[in-house]
Amino acid sequence: MEHFPSEISETQLYGVSELMDLLHIDVETDVVDGRPERDDALCSKNVLRKQRHWERQLAAKKIKRKEEKQRRKLNREQESGACTDHPQVTKRVMKAITKERLVEAQSTGLKLCIDLSMTDCMSDKEISRLAGQLRRLYGSNKKATRPFHLHLTDLREDSRLYKECIRMNDGFLNYMVEITEESCLDLFPPETVVYLTPDAEEALETVDADKVYVLGGLVDESIQKKLSLNRARELSVHTARLPIDEYMVKKNNVKNFHSKILAVNQVFDILLTFSETGSWIQALQTWFPLGKGYVVSSNDSPPLHASSQMHQEN
């Protein structure tokens, strides 16, 4: 057998050993610079992302707790009649308070219907005016400390008024009111219904939480006289009028104009104020339009007080 010189074999062995060392270094470098480090980086990013998400949730919960505290405080102050001038209260808090009260009114609030069965006799202009009055009426109810449970009865989806309300009143379909094609008698027993009409003989002295009050959905310049009174007679329900004659007197004016016919939202504002104060004088003095030619009498007669403040306390 032929043998290589020993020195050549040693050199070759040394080269192979050096090459293996170099390969070993490269492999270690790949391991250090490769996937393990990338996995660590991805892991760190995930941890950081989760931490930021947790911090955002924590901050949102803190804001929510603060707003809830503000809402409860404002509710307590308004219930007790304290000053509610709080510029720091956010719009979201006020919106939450309003929604909470309207929801509560649907179970415990005074029931009031707007009878919209008489719109067929109205012109398009009068329909538009009525739609605007319904918007203002709902706005007053939203601002009330103790709002009414409102029902828009005899309102058909194919009617001019329904379409005009959608056109004119933003968010009409989201109003927190009961909208129905049924009449007030389909919803409530006739003995509980009190139809408010300016042509009624009896004045409304007080209000009862067990009653259902109905306002005729007419504009204040309806061309037909006693239309709401005839509607009440058709339903065979009790009628009443606002106590204008009992608390107000005619005022001399250049036009010699006097009228007791009010828009539906004006009647509602008077009822709403009476429910909160128990005083017809204050309610009429605040909301009866001066242009109608009447002023509250200067006679010192005691106001008629609301029974149970128009609300059930239980």
WOSULDA-V770058 format. One record per residue. RES is the residue in three letters. SS is DSSP state (a for helix, b for strand, c for the rest). NEAR is the number of other C-alpha atoms within 10 Angstrom. Layout:
res:RES ss:SS near:NEAR
res:RES ss:SS near:NEAR
This chain:
res:MET ss:c near:2
res:GLU ss:c near:4
res:HIS ss:c near:6
res:PHE ss:c near:7
res:PRO ss:c near:8
res:SER ss:a near:8
res:GLU ss:a near:9
res:ILE ss:a near:10
res:SER ss:a near:12
res:GLU ss:a near:11
res:THR ss:a near:11
res:GLN ss:a near:11
res:LEU ss:a near:12
res:TYR ss:a near:12
res:GLY ss:a near:12
res:VAL ss:a near:12
res:SER ss:a near:12
res:GLU ss:a near:12
res:LEU ss:a near:12
res:MET ss:a near:12
res:ASP ss:a near:12
res:LEU ss:a near:12
res:LEU ss:a near:12
res:HIS ss:a near:11
res:ILE ss:a near:12
res:ASP ss:a near:12
res:VAL ss:a near:12
res:GLU ss:a near:12
res:THR ss:a near:11
res:ASP ss:a near:11
res:VAL ss:a near:12
res:VAL ss:a near:12
res:ASP ss:a near:11
res:GLY ss:c near:11
res:ARG ss:a near:11
res:PRO ss:a near:11
res:GLU ss:a near:12
res:ARG ss:a near:12
res:ASP ss:a near:11
res:ASP ss:a near:11
res:ALA ss:a near:12
res:LEU ss:a near:11
res:CYS ss:a near:12
res:SER ss:a near:12
res:LYS ss:a near:12
res:ASN ss:a near:12
res:VAL ss:a near:12
res:LEU ss:a near:12
res:ARG ss:a near:12
res:LYS ss:a near:12
res:GLN ss:a near:12
res:ARG ss:a near:12
res:HIS ss:a near:12
res:TRP ss:a near:12
res:GLU ss:a near:12
res:ARG ss:a near:12
res:GLN ss:a near:12
res:LEU ss:a near:12
res:ALA ss:a near:12
res:ALA ss:a near:12
res:LYS ss:a near:12
res:LYS ss:a near:12
res:ILE ss:a near:12
res:LYS ss:a near:13
res:ARG ss:a near:12
res:LYS ss:a near:12
res:GLU ss:a near:18
res:GLU ss:a near:15
res:LYS ss:a near:13
res:GLN ss:a near:19
res:ARG ss:a near:19
res:ARG ss:a near:13
res:LYS ss:a near:13
res:LEU ss:a near:21
res:ASN ss:a near:18
res:ARG ss:a near:13
res:GLU ss:a near:12
res:GLN ss:a near:15
res:GLU ss:a near:11
res:SER ss:a near:9
res:GLY ss:c near:10
res:ALA ss:c near:11
res:CYS ss:c near:9
res:THR ss:c near:13
res:ASP ss:c near:8
res:HIS ss:c near:9
res:PRO ss:c near:7
res:GLN ss:c near:7
res:VAL ss:c near:14
res:THR ss:c near:13
res:LYS ss:a near:10
res:ARG ss:a near:11
res:VAL ss:a near:19
res:MET ss:a near:17
res:LYS ss:a near:12
res:ALA ss:a near:14
res:ILE ss:a near:21
res:THR ss:a near:19
res:LYS ss:a near:14
res:GLU ss:a near:11
res:ARG ss:a near:20
res:LEU ss:a near:25
res:VAL ss:a near:16
res:GLU ss:a near:15
res:ALA ss:a near:19
res:GLN ss:a near:18
res:SER ss:a near:11
res:THR ss:a near:18
res:GLY ss:c near:21
res:LEU ss:c near:25
res:LYS ss:b near:24
res:LEU ss:b near:21
res:CYS ss:b near:27
res:ILE ss:b near:24
res:ASP ss:b near:23
res:LEU ss:c near:21
res:SER ss:c near:19
res:MET ss:c near:15
res:THR ss:a near:21
res:ASP ss:a near:12
res:CYS ss:a near:14
res:MET ss:c near:18
res:SER ss:c near:13
res:ASP ss:a near:14
res:LYS ss:a near:10
res:GLU ss:a near:18
res:ILE ss:a near:22
res:SER ss:a near:19
res:ARG ss:a near:18
res:LEU ss:a near:25
res:ALA ss:a near:24
res:GLY ss:a near:17
res:GLN ss:a near:19
res:LEU ss:a near:20
res:ARG ss:a near:19
res:ARG ss:a near:18
res:LEU ss:a near:19
res:TYR ss:a near:21
res:GLY ss:a near:13
res:SER ss:a near:16
res:ASN ss:a near:23
res:LYS ss:a near:20
res:LYS ss:a near:14
res:ALA ss:c near:18
res:THR ss:c near:17
res:ARG ss:c near:23
res:PRO ss:c near:26
res:PHE ss:c near:29
res:HIS ss:b near:22
res:LEU ss:b near:25
res:HIS ss:b near:22
res:LEU ss:b near:23
res:THR ss:b near:23
res:ASP ss:c near:21
res:LEU ss:c near:22
res:ARG ss:c near:16
res:GLU ss:c near:12
res:ASP ss:c near:8
res:SER ss:c near:12
res:ARG ss:a near:17
res:LEU ss:a near:23
res:TYR ss:a near:18
res:LYS ss:a near:15
res:GLU ss:a near:17
res:CYS ss:a near:20
res:ILE ss:a near:13
res:ARG ss:a near:13
res:MET ss:a near:13
res:ASN ss:c near:16
res:ASP ss:c near:11
res:GLY ss:c near:10
res:PHE ss:a near:16
res:LEU ss:a near:12
res:ASN ss:a near:7
res:TYR ss:c near:16
res:MET ss:c near:18
res:VAL ss:c near:18
res:GLU ss:b near:12
res:ILE ss:b near:19
res:THR ss:c near:15
res:GLU ss:c near:14
res:GLU ss:c near:15
res:SER ss:c near:19
res:CYS ss:a near:23
res:LEU ss:a near:15
res:ASP ss:a near:10
res:LEU ss:a near:12
res:PHE ss:c near:13
res:PRO ss:c near:12
res:PRO ss:a near:16
res:GLU ss:a near:12
res:THR ss:a near:16
res:VAL ss:b near:24
res:VAL ss:b near:22
res:TYR ss:b near:28
res:LEU ss:b near:23
res:THR ss:c near:26
res:PRO ss:c near:20
res:ASP ss:c near:18
res:ALA ss:c near:18
res:GLU ss:c near:10
res:GLU ss:c near:15
res:ALA ss:b near:17
res:LEU ss:c near:17
res:GLU ss:c near:16
res:THR ss:c near:18
res:VAL ss:c near:22
res:ASP ss:c near:17
res:ALA ss:c near:19
res:ASP ss:c near:13
res:LYS ss:c near:18
res:VAL ss:b near:21
res:TYR ss:b near:24
res:VAL ss:b near:24
res:LEU ss:b near:21
res:GLY ss:b near:22
res:GLY ss:c near:25
res:LEU ss:c near:26
res:VAL ss:c near:22
res:ASP ss:c near:16
res:GLU ss:c near:12
res:SER ss:c near:14
res:ILE ss:c near:12
res:GLN ss:c near:9
res:LYS ss:c near:10
res:LYS ss:c near:14
res:LEU ss:a near:17
res:SER ss:a near:23
res:LEU ss:a near:19
res:ASN ss:a near:13
res:ARG ss:a near:17
res:ALA ss:a near:21
res:ARG ss:a near:13
res:GLU ss:a near:9
res:LEU ss:a near:15
res:SER ss:c near:14
res:VAL ss:c near:16
res:HIS ss:b near:17
res:THR ss:b near:23
res:ALA ss:b near:20
res:ARG ss:b near:18
res:LEU ss:c near:22
res:PRO ss:c near:18
res:ILE ss:a near:20
res:ASP ss:a near:14
res:GLU ss:a near:14
res:TYR ss:a near:22
res:MET ss:b near:19
res:VAL ss:b near:15
res:LYS ss:b near:16
res:LYS ss:c near:16
res:ASN ss:c near:12
res:ASN ss:c near:12
res:VAL ss:c near:6
res:LYS ss:c near:8
res:ASN ss:c near:10
res:PHE ss:c near:13
res:HIS ss:c near:16
res:SER ss:c near:12
res:LYS ss:c near:16
res:ILE ss:c near:16
res:LEU ss:c near:18
res:ALA ss:c near:20
res:VAL ss:a near:20
res:ASN ss:a near:24
res:GLN ss:a near:20
res:VAL ss:a near:20
res:PHE ss:a near:22
res:ASP ss:a near:21
res:ILE ss:a near:21
res:LEU ss:a near:23
res:LEU ss:a near:22
res:THR ss:a near:18
res:PHE ss:a near:23
res:SER ss:a near:25
res:GLU ss:a near:17
res:THR ss:a near:15
res:GLY ss:c near:22
res:SER ss:c near:20
res:TRP ss:a near:28
res:ILE ss:a near:22
res:GLN ss:a near:16
res:ALA ss:a near:20
res:LEU ss:a near:25
res:GLN ss:a near:18
res:THR ss:a near:14
res:TRP ss:a near:16
res:PHE ss:c near:22
res:PRO ss:c near:15
res:LEU ss:a near:12
res:GLY ss:a near:13
res:LYS ss:a near:17
res:GLY ss:c near:20
res:TYR ss:b near:24
res:VAL ss:b near:19
res:VAL ss:b near:20
res:SER ss:c near:17
res:SER ss:c near:9
res:ASN ss:c near:8
res:ASP ss:c near:7
res:SER ss:c near:10
res:PRO ss:c near:10
res:PRO ss:c near:13
res:LEU ss:c near:16
res:HIS ss:c near:17
res:ALA ss:c near:20
res:SER ss:a near:15
res:SER ss:a near:14
res:GLN ss:a near:18
res:MET ss:a near:25
res:HIS ss:c near:22
res:GLN ss:c near:13
res:GLU ss:c near:9
res:ASN ss:c near:4
